[in-house]
């Protein structure tokens, strides 16, 4: 007896958002609201000596994004105020301000 496993087709939820298996998105979320002042947490090590590591927390300060042909905005970078990081990590930014880049 053989069986095949088929993944569920992409389908919209109650709000019209597309639901996709997380295995197809490499565990990435499709859409999340980004609100200036919201708490955030890094989930990857960006700068270990500077303290920008998995679990580092901070507050969202700003977001840069690009707009696609359908008018959807895609975040490409964020500035986060992370008090537990080294001061003066990035020239031109205030102390304890760090940058998170788009995962490509």
Secondary structure, 3 states (H helix, E strand, C coil): CCCCCCCCCCEECCCCCEECCCCCCCCCCCCCCCCCCCEEECCCCCECCCCECCCCEEEEEEEEEEECCCCCEEEEEEEEECCCCCCCCCCCCCCCEEEEECCC
